[in-house]
């Protein structure tokens, strides 16, 4: 299974983040999302705010399949 297929399969199960995909072996999630969008997949992005392990505020993308 290639990285696009891994990302698309995960999106069909629910929302994903970069952290989720690193665990699955996909290290350039934004690039794979762009590739899938270019192929016609309706992927939506939400920017969220959270905290890292040091307590600093961080922003990250969460992707959904429409």
PDB file of N, CA, C and O in Angstrom:
ATOM      1  N   UNK A   1       0.856  -1.173   0.000  1.00  0.00           N
ATOM      2  CA  UNK A   1       0.000   0.000   0.000  1.00  0.00           C
ATOM      3  C   UNK A   1       0.906   1.242   0.000  1.00  0.00           C
ATOM      4  O   UNK A   1       1.823   1.346   0.815  1.00  0.00           O
ATOM      5  N   UNK A   2       0.642   2.182  -0.921  1.00  0.00           N
ATOM      6  CA  UNK A   2       1.460   3.398  -0.950  1.00  0.00           C
ATOM      7  C   UNK A   2       0.913   4.440   0.030  1.00  0.00           C
ATOM      8  O   UNK A   2      -0.140   4.238   0.635  1.00  0.00           O
ATOM      9  N   UNK A   3       1.633   5.553   0.181  1.00  0.00           N
ATOM     10  CA  UNK A   3       1.257   6.542   1.182  1.00  0.00           C
ATOM     11  C   UNK A   3      -0.090   7.192   0.891  1.00  0.00           C
ATOM     12  O   UNK A   3      -0.853   7.465   1.818  1.00  0.00           O
ATOM     13  N   UNK A   4      -0.396   7.443  -0.379  1.00  0.00           N
ATOM     14  CA  UNK A   4      -1.710   8.011  -0.715  1.00  0.00           C
ATOM     15  C   UNK A   4      -2.824   7.070  -0.272  1.00  0.00           C
ATOM     16  O   UNK A   4      -3.838   7.515   0.266  1.00  0.00           O
ATOM     17  N   UNK A   5      -2.641   5.793  -0.493  1.00  0.00           N
ATOM     18  CA  UNK A   5      -3.654   4.810  -0.102  1.00  0.00           C
ATOM     19  C   UNK A   5      -3.792   4.753   1.417  1.00  0.00           C
ATOM     20  O   UNK A   5      -4.902   4.613   1.931  1.00  0.00           O
ATOM     21  N   UNK A   6      -2.682   4.859   2.137  1.00  0.00           N
ATOM     22  CA  UNK A   6      -2.725   4.852   3.597  1.00  0.00           C
ATOM     23  C   UNK A   6      -3.523   6.050   4.095  1.00  0.00           C
ATOM     24  O   UNK A   6      -4.375   5.912   4.973  1.00  0.00           O
ATOM     25  N   UNK A   7      -3.245   7.236   3.529  1.00  0.00           N
ATOM     26  CA  UNK A   7      -3.943   8.451   3.940  1.00  0.00           C
ATOM     27  C   UNK A   7      -5.423   8.362   3.599  1.00  0.00           C
ATOM     28  O   UNK A   7      -6.262   8.691   4.438  1.00  0.00           O
ATOM     29  N   UNK A   8      -5.763   7.928   2.394  1.00  0.00           N
ATOM     30  CA  UNK A   8      -7.162   7.834   1.981  1.00  0.00           C
ATOM     31  C   UNK A   8      -7.930   6.829   2.843  1.00  0.00           C
ATOM     32  O   UNK A   8      -9.076   7.081   3.214  1.00  0.00           O
ATOM     33  N   UNK A   9      -7.317   5.714   3.158  1.00  0.00           N
ATOM     34  CA  UNK A   9      -7.957   4.713   4.027  1.00  0.00           C
ATOM     35  C   UNK A   9      -8.215   5.305   5.414  1.00  0.00           C
ATOM     36  O   UNK A   9      -9.286   5.103   5.987  1.00  0.00           O
ATOM     37  N   UNK A  10      -7.237   6.034   5.952  1.00  0.00           N
ATOM     38  CA  UNK A  10      -7.405   6.654   7.268  1.00  0.00           C
ATOM     39  C   UNK A  10      -8.502   7.715   7.232  1.00  0.00           C
ATOM     40  O   UNK A  10      -9.292   7.816   8.171  1.00  0.00           O
ATOM     41  N   UNK A  11      -8.560   8.507   6.160  1.00  0.00           N
ATOM     42  CA  UNK A  11      -9.596   9.538   6.037  1.00  0.00           C
ATOM     43  C   UNK A  11     -10.992   8.932   5.970  1.00  0.00           C
ATOM     44  O   UNK A  11     -11.948   9.513   6.482  1.00  0.00           O
ATOM     45  N   UNK A  12     -11.110   7.784   5.349  1.00  0.00           N
ATOM     46  CA  UNK A  12     -12.421   7.121   5.251  1.00  0.00           C
ATOM     47  C   UNK A  12     -12.898   6.642   6.617  1.00  0.00           C
ATOM     48  O   UNK A  12     -14.095   6.442   6.823  1.00  0.00           O
ATOM     49  N   UNK A  13     -11.959   6.457   7.559  1.00  0.00           N
ATOM     50  CA  UNK A  13     -12.310   6.032   8.922  1.00  0.00           C
ATOM     51  C   UNK A  13     -12.610   7.211   9.833  1.00  0.00           C
ATOM     52  O   UNK A  13     -13.251   7.046  10.871  1.00  0.00           O
ATOM     53  N   UNK A  14     -12.140   8.433   9.442  1.00  0.00           N
ATOM     54  CA  UNK A  14     -12.366   9.606  10.277  1.00  0.00           C
ATOM     55  C   UNK A  14     -11.318  10.667  10.016  1.00  0.00           C
ATOM     56  O   UNK A  14     -10.618  10.622   9.004  1.00  0.00           O
ATOM     57  N   UNK A  15     -11.209  11.619  10.921  1.00  0.00           N
ATOM     58  CA  UNK A  15     -10.252  12.706  10.747  1.00  0.00           C
ATOM     59  C   UNK A  15      -8.838  12.228  11.079  1.00  0.00           C
ATOM     60  O   UNK A  15      -8.644  11.266  11.822  1.00  0.00           O
ATOM     61  N   UNK A  16      -7.848  12.938  10.500  1.00  0.00           N
ATOM     62  CA  UNK A  16      -6.453  12.584  10.733  1.00  0.00           C
ATOM     63  C   UNK A  16      -5.618  13.851  10.952  1.00  0.00           C
ATOM     64  O   UNK A  16      -5.990  14.944  10.524  1.00  0.00           O
ATOM     65  N   UNK A  17      -4.490  13.672  11.626  1.00  0.00           N
ATOM     66  CA  UNK A  17      -3.512  14.742  11.811  1.00  0.00           C
ATOM     67  C   UNK A  17      -2.139  14.200  11.413  1.00  0.00           C
ATOM     68  O   UNK A  17      -1.971  13.005  11.170  1.00  0.00           O
ATOM     69  N   UNK A  18      -1.172  15.097  11.353  1.00  0.00           N
ATOM     70  CA  UNK A  18       0.192  14.690  11.035  1.00  0.00           C
ATOM     71  C   UNK A  18       0.699  13.656  12.040  1.00  0.00           C
ATOM     72  O   UNK A  18       1.366  12.691  11.667  1.00  0.00           O
ATOM     73  N   UNK A  19       0.378  13.863  13.307  1.00  0.00           N
ATOM     74  CA  UNK A  19       0.830  12.934  14.350  1.00  0.00           C
ATOM     75  C   UNK A  19       0.289  11.519  14.099  1.00  0.00           C
ATOM     76  O   UNK A  19       1.002  10.533  14.286  1.00  0.00           O
ATOM     77  N   UNK A  20      -0.981  11.432  13.672  1.00  0.00           N
ATOM     78  CA  UNK A  20      -1.568  10.126  13.364  1.00  0.00           C
ATOM     79  C   UNK A  20      -0.827   9.444  12.222  1.00  0.00           C
ATOM     80  O   UNK A  20      -0.546   8.246  12.273  1.00  0.00           O
ATOM     81  N   UNK A  21      -0.516  10.222  11.195  1.00  0.00           N
ATOM     82  CA  UNK A  21       0.084   9.648   9.999  1.00  0.00           C
ATOM     83  C   UNK A  21       1.560   9.314  10.180  1.00  0.00           C
ATOM     84  O   UNK A  21       2.070   8.411   9.517  1.00  0.00           O
ATOM     85  N   UNK A  22       2.257  10.026  11.066  1.00  0.00           N
ATOM     86  CA  UNK A  22       3.647   9.656  11.350  1.00  0.00           C
ATOM     87  C   UNK A  22       3.688   8.243  11.910  1.00  0.00           C
ATOM     88  O   UNK A  22       4.571   7.455  11.570  1.00  0.00           O
ATOM     89  N   UNK A  23       2.727   7.929  12.770  1.00  0.00           N
ATOM     90  CA  UNK A  23       2.645   6.558  13.334  1.00  0.00           C
ATOM     91  C   UNK A  23       2.417   5.517  12.245  1.00  0.00           C
ATOM     92  O   UNK A  23       2.803   4.357  12.393  1.00  0.00           O
ATOM     93  N   UNK A  24       1.781   5.944  11.136  1.00  0.00           N
ATOM     94  CA  UNK A  24       1.495   5.025  10.031  1.00  0.00           C
ATOM     95  C   UNK A  24       2.604   5.042   8.971  1.00  0.00           C
ATOM     96  O   UNK A  24       2.521   4.328   7.972  1.00  0.00           O
ATOM     97  N   UNK A  25       3.651   5.869   9.195  1.00  0.00           N
ATOM     98  CA  UNK A  25       4.768   5.903   8.262  1.00  0.00           C
ATOM     99  C   UNK A  25       4.660   6.943   7.164  1.00  0.00           C
ATOM    100  O   UNK A  25       5.428   6.906   6.203  1.00  0.00           O
ATOM    101  N   UNK A  26       3.716   7.875   7.288  1.00  0.00           N
ATOM    102  CA  UNK A  26       3.557   8.948   6.303  1.00  0.00           C
ATOM    103  C   UNK A  26       4.099  10.224   6.937  1.00  0.00           C
ATOM    104  O   UNK A  26       3.528  10.736   7.900  1.00  0.00           O
ATOM    105  N   UNK A  27       5.205  10.737   6.392  1.00  0.00           N
ATOM    106  CA  UNK A  27       5.875  11.868   7.020  1.00  0.00           C
ATOM    107  C   UNK A  27       5.573  13.205   6.349  1.00  0.00           C
ATOM    108  O   UNK A  27       5.887  14.247   6.926  1.00  0.00           O
ATOM    109  N   UNK A  28       4.986  13.222   5.169  1.00  0.00           N
ATOM    110  CA  UNK A  28       4.653  14.467   4.470  1.00  0.00           C
ATOM    111  C   UNK A  28       3.151  14.473   4.165  1.00  0.00           C
ATOM    112  O   UNK A  28       2.735  14.398   3.009  1.00  0.00           O
ATOM    113  N   UNK A  29       2.371  14.562   5.208  1.00  0.00           N
ATOM    114  CA  UNK A  29       0.916  14.468   5.070  1.00  0.00           C
ATOM    115  C   UNK A  29       0.345  15.545   4.164  1.00  0.00           C
ATOM    116  O   UNK A  29      -0.489  15.242   3.311  1.00  0.00           O
ATOM    117  N   UNK A  30       0.768  16.793   4.320  1.00  0.00           N
ATOM    118  CA  UNK A  30       0.223  17.880   3.498  1.00  0.00           C
ATOM    119  C   UNK A  30       0.452  17.608   2.006  1.00  0.00           C
ATOM    120  O   UNK A  30      -0.419  17.896   1.185  1.00  0.00           O
ATOM    121  N   UNK A  31       1.601  17.063   1.661  1.00  0.00           N
ATOM    122  CA  UNK A  31       1.889  16.738   0.266  1.00  0.00           C
ATOM    123  C   UNK A  31       0.974  15.624  -0.237  1.00  0.00           C
ATOM    124  O   UNK A  31       0.490  15.678  -1.368  1.00  0.00           O
ATOM    125  N   UNK A  32       0.739  14.622   0.597  1.00  0.00           N
ATOM    126  CA  UNK A  32      -0.149  13.524   0.182  1.00  0.00           C
ATOM    127  C   UNK A  32      -1.589  14.018   0.047  1.00  0.00           C
ATOM    128  O   UNK A  32      -2.310  13.593  -0.857  1.00  0.00           O
ATOM    129  N   UNK A  33      -2.013  14.923   0.950  1.00  0.00           N
ATOM    130  CA  UNK A  33      -3.361  15.493   0.860  1.00  0.00           C
ATOM    131  C   UNK A  33      -3.496  16.279  -0.442  1.00  0.00           C
ATOM    132  O   UNK A  33      -4.521  16.178  -1.117  1.00  0.00           O
ATOM    133  N   UNK A  34      -2.485  17.056  -0.801  1.00  0.00           N
ATOM    134  CA  UNK A  34      -2.520  17.801  -2.060  1.00  0.00           C
ATOM    135  C   UNK A  34      -2.633  16.848  -3.244  1.00  0.00           C
ATOM    136  O   UNK A  34      -3.421  17.087  -4.159  1.00  0.00           O
ATOM    137  N   UNK A  35      -1.852  15.770  -3.234  1.00  0.00           N
ATOM    138  CA  UNK A  35      -1.919  14.784  -4.315  1.00  0.00           C
ATOM    139  C   UNK A  35      -3.330  14.208  -4.432  1.00  0.00           C
ATOM    140  O   UNK A  35      -3.853  14.057  -5.536  1.00  0.00           O
ATOM    141  N   UNK A  36      -3.939  13.891  -3.300  1.00  0.00           N
ATOM    142  CA  UNK A  36      -5.296  13.328  -3.314  1.00  0.00           C
ATOM    143  C   UNK A  36      -6.319  14.357  -3.783  1.00  0.00           C
ATOM    144  O   UNK A  36      -7.250  14.017  -4.513  1.00  0.00           O
ATOM    145  N   UNK A  37      -6.155  15.607  -3.372  1.00  0.00           N
ATOM    146  CA  UNK A  37      -7.056  16.671  -3.844  1.00  0.00           C
ATOM    147  C   UNK A  37      -6.935  16.842  -5.354  1.00  0.00           C
ATOM    148  O   UNK A  37      -7.936  17.016  -6.049  1.00  0.00           O
ATOM    149  N   UNK A  38      -5.706  16.793  -5.853  1.00  0.00           N
ATOM    150  CA  UNK A  38      -5.477  16.915  -7.298  1.00  0.00           C
ATOM    151  C   UNK A  38      -6.155  15.793  -8.075  1.00  0.00           C
ATOM    152  O   UNK A  38      -6.482  15.955  -9.251  1.00  0.00           O
ATOM    153  N   UNK A  39      -6.364  14.665  -7.421  1.00  0.00           N
ATOM    154  CA  UNK A  39      -7.052  13.526  -8.051  1.00  0.00           C
ATOM    155  C   UNK A  39      -8.555  13.578  -7.839  1.00  0.00           C
ATOM    156  O   UNK A  39      -9.271  12.664  -8.248  1.00  0.00           O
ATOM    157  N   UNK A  40      -9.048  14.650  -7.198  1.00  0.00           N
ATOM    158  CA  UNK A  40     -10.482  14.849  -7.076  1.00  0.00           C
ATOM    159  C   UNK A  40     -11.114  14.476  -5.749  1.00  0.00           C
ATOM    160  O   UNK A  40     -12.337  14.531  -5.621  1.00  0.00           O
ATOM    161  N   UNK A  41     -10.326  14.103  -4.764  1.00  0.00           N
ATOM    162  CA  UNK A  41     -10.894  13.746  -3.462  1.00  0.00           C
ATOM    163  C   UNK A  41     -11.221  15.010  -2.671  1.00  0.00           C
ATOM    164  O   UNK A  41     -10.369  15.890  -2.543  1.00  0.00           O
ATOM    165  N   UNK A  42     -12.442  15.116  -2.139  1.00  0.00           N
ATOM    166  CA  UNK A  42     -12.860  16.322  -1.412  1.00  0.00           C
ATOM    167  C   UNK A  42     -12.394  16.297   0.047  1.00  0.00           C
ATOM    168  O   UNK A  42     -13.114  15.833   0.931  1.00  0.00           O
ATOM    169  N   UNK A  43     -11.205  16.793   0.278  1.00  0.00           N
ATOM    170  CA  UNK A  43     -10.620  16.782   1.619  1.00  0.00           C
ATOM    171  C   UNK A  43     -10.703  18.183   2.205  1.00  0.00           C
ATOM    172  O   UNK A  43     -10.311  19.162   1.570  1.00  0.00           O
ATOM    173  N   UNK A  44     -11.216  18.262   3.415  1.00  0.00           N
ATOM    174  CA  UNK A  44     -11.400  19.527   4.122  1.00  0.00           C
ATOM    175  C   UNK A  44     -10.340  19.645   5.215  1.00  0.00           C
ATOM    176  O   UNK A  44      -9.950  18.645   5.818  1.00  0.00           O
ATOM    177  N   UNK A  45      -9.874  20.880   5.470  1.00  0.00           N
ATOM    178  CA  UNK A  45      -8.856  21.133   6.489  1.00  0.00           C
ATOM    179  C   UNK A  45      -9.413  22.032   7.581  1.00  0.00           C
ATOM    180  O   UNK A  45     -10.061  23.041   7.301  1.00  0.00           O
ATOM    181  N   UNK A  46      -9.156  21.659   8.818  1.00  0.00           N
ATOM    182  CA  UNK A  46      -9.469  22.498   9.979  1.00  0.00           C
ATOM    183  C   UNK A  46      -8.158  22.768  10.701  1.00  0.00           C
ATOM    184  O   UNK A  46      -7.388  21.843  10.961  1.00  0.00           O
ATOM    185  N   UNK A  47      -7.903  24.025  11.026  1.00  0.00           N
ATOM    186  CA  UNK A  47      -6.722  24.364  11.819  1.00  0.00           C
ATOM    187  C   UNK A  47      -7.152  24.387  13.283  1.00  0.00           C
ATOM    188  O   UNK A  47      -8.107  25.072  13.648  1.00  0.00           O
ATOM    189  N   UNK A  48      -6.439  23.634  14.112  1.00  0.00           N
ATOM    190  CA  UNK A  48      -6.769  23.535  15.525  1.00  0.00           C
ATOM    191  C   UNK A  48      -5.583  24.009  16.369  1.00  0.00           C
ATOM    192  O   UNK A  48      -4.451  24.088  15.890  1.00  0.00           O
ATOM    193  N   UNK A  49      -5.864  24.315  17.604  1.00  0.00           N
ATOM    194  CA  UNK A  49      -4.831  24.725  18.546  1.00  0.00           C
ATOM    195  C   UNK A  49      -4.773  23.713  19.681  1.00  0.00           C
ATOM    196  O   UNK A  49      -5.800  23.272  20.197  1.00  0.00           O
ATOM    197  N   UNK A  50      -3.572  23.361  20.053  1.00  0.00           N
ATOM    198  CA  UNK A  50      -3.376  22.430  21.154  1.00  0.00           C
ATOM    199  C   UNK A  50      -2.113  22.807  21.901  1.00  0.00           C
ATOM    200  O   UNK A  50      -1.599  23.914  21.739  1.00  0.00           O
ATOM    201  N   UNK A  51      -1.614  21.900  22.711  1.00  0.00           N
ATOM    202  CA  UNK A  51      -0.408  22.156  23.486  1.00  0.00           C
ATOM    203  C   UNK A  51       0.578  21.018  23.274  1.00  0.00           C
ATOM    204  O   UNK A  51       0.186  19.853  23.213  1.00  0.00           O
ATOM    205  N   UNK A  52       1.863  21.357  23.161  1.00  0.00           N
ATOM    206  CA  UNK A  52       2.877  20.321  23.011  1.00  0.00           C
ATOM    207  C   UNK A  52       3.303  19.821  24.393  1.00  0.00           C
ATOM    208  O   UNK A  52       2.755  20.237  25.413  1.00  0.00           O
ATOM    209  N   UNK A  53       4.283  18.926  24.407  1.00  0.00           N
ATOM    210  CA  UNK A  53       4.712  18.315  25.669  1.00  0.00           C
ATOM    211  C   UNK A  53       5.356  19.311  26.626  1.00  0.00           C
ATOM    212  O   UNK A  53       5.533  19.010  27.807  1.00  0.00           O
ATOM    213  N   UNK A  54       5.712  20.508  26.123  1.00  0.00           N
ATOM    214  CA  UNK A  54       6.325  21.535  26.961  1.00  0.00           C
ATOM    215  C   UNK A  54       5.322  22.575  27.425  1.00  0.00           C
ATOM    216  O   UNK A  54       5.687  23.533  28.107  1.00  0.00           O
ATOM    217  N   UNK A  55       4.054  22.391  27.059  1.00  0.00           N
ATOM    218  CA  UNK A  55       3.020  23.315  27.469  1.00  0.00           C
ATOM    219  C   UNK A  55       2.859  24.523  26.560  1.00  0.00           C
ATOM    220  O   UNK A  55       2.094  25.436  26.873  1.00  0.00           O
ATOM    221  N   UNK A  56       3.569  24.540  25.441  1.00  0.00           N
ATOM    222  CA  UNK A  56       3.456  25.644  24.496  1.00  0.00           C
ATOM    223  C   UNK A  56       2.272  25.427  23.562  1.00  0.00           C
ATOM    224  O   UNK A  56       1.985  24.302  23.154  1.00  0.00           O
ATOM    225  N   UNK A  57       1.598  26.507  23.234  1.00  0.00           N
ATOM    226  CA  UNK A  57       0.475  26.452  22.314  1.00  0.00           C
ATOM    227  C   UNK A  57       0.990  26.189  20.891  1.00  0.00           C
ATOM    228  O   UNK A  57       1.934  26.836  20.438  1.00  0.00           O
ATOM    229  N   UNK A  58       0.370  25.251  20.205  1.00  0.00           N
ATOM    230  CA  UNK A  58       0.747  24.927  18.825  1.00  0.00           C
ATOM    231  C   UNK A  58      -0.507  24.833  17.963  1.00  0.00           C
ATOM    232  O   UNK A  58      -1.585  24.485  18.444  1.00  0.00           O
ATOM    233  N   UNK A  59      -0.346  25.148  16.689  1.00  0.00           N
ATOM    234  CA  UNK A  59      -1.438  25.016  15.725  1.00  0.00           C
ATOM    235  C   UNK A  59      -1.123  23.840  14.810  1.00  0.00           C
ATOM    236  O   UNK A  59       0.032  23.615  14.448  1.00  0.00           O
ATOM    237  N   UNK A  60      -2.159  23.094  14.439  1.00  0.00           N
ATOM    238  CA  UNK A  60      -1.961  21.957  13.547  1.00  0.00           C
ATOM    239  C   UNK A  60      -3.210  21.760  12.698  1.00  0.00           C
ATOM    240  O   UNK A  60      -4.299  22.224  13.038  1.00  0.00           O
ATOM    241  N   UNK A  61      -3.024  21.065  11.593  1.00  0.00           N
ATOM    242  CA  UNK A  61      -4.134  20.810  10.669  1.00  0.00           C
ATOM    243  C   UNK A  61      -4.765  19.451  10.986  1.00  0.00           C
ATOM    244  O   UNK A  61      -4.074  18.476  11.278  1.00  0.00           O
ATOM    245  N   UNK A  62      -6.071  19.420  10.919  1.00  0.00           N
ATOM    246  CA  UNK A  62      -6.830  18.174  10.997  1.00  0.00           C
ATOM    247  C   UNK A  62      -7.574  18.052   9.683  1.00  0.00           C
ATOM    248  O   UNK A  62      -8.266  18.982   9.270  1.00  0.00           O
ATOM    249  N   UNK A  63      -7.438  16.916   9.025  1.00  0.00           N
ATOM    250  CA  UNK A  63      -8.034  16.695   7.709  1.00  0.00           C
ATOM    251  C   UNK A  63      -9.241  15.770   7.817  1.00  0.00           C
ATOM    252  O   UNK A  63      -9.255  14.813   8.591  1.00  0.00           O
ATOM    253  N   UNK A  64     -10.261  16.094   7.006  1.00  0.00           N
ATOM    254  CA  UNK A  64     -11.504  15.312   6.945  1.00  0.00           C
ATOM    255  C   UNK A  64     -11.834  15.027   5.482  1.00  0.00           C
ATOM    256  O   UNK A  64     -11.491  15.813   4.599  1.00  0.00           O
ATOM    257  N   UNK A  65     -12.482  13.932   5.239  1.00  0.00           N
ATOM    258  CA  UNK A  65     -13.025  13.641   3.923  1.00  0.00           C
ATOM    259  C   UNK A  65     -14.474  14.119   3.937  1.00  0.00           C
ATOM    260  O   UNK A  65     -15.258  13.692   4.784  1.00  0.00           O
ATOM    261  N   UNK A  66     -14.834  15.002   3.007  1.00  0.00           N
ATOM    262  CA  UNK A  66     -16.204  15.555   2.951  1.00  0.00           C
ATOM    263  C   UNK A  66     -17.204  14.473   2.622  1.00  0.00           C
ATOM    264  O   UNK A  66     -18.401  14.745   2.533  1.00  0.00           O
TER     265      UNK A  66
END
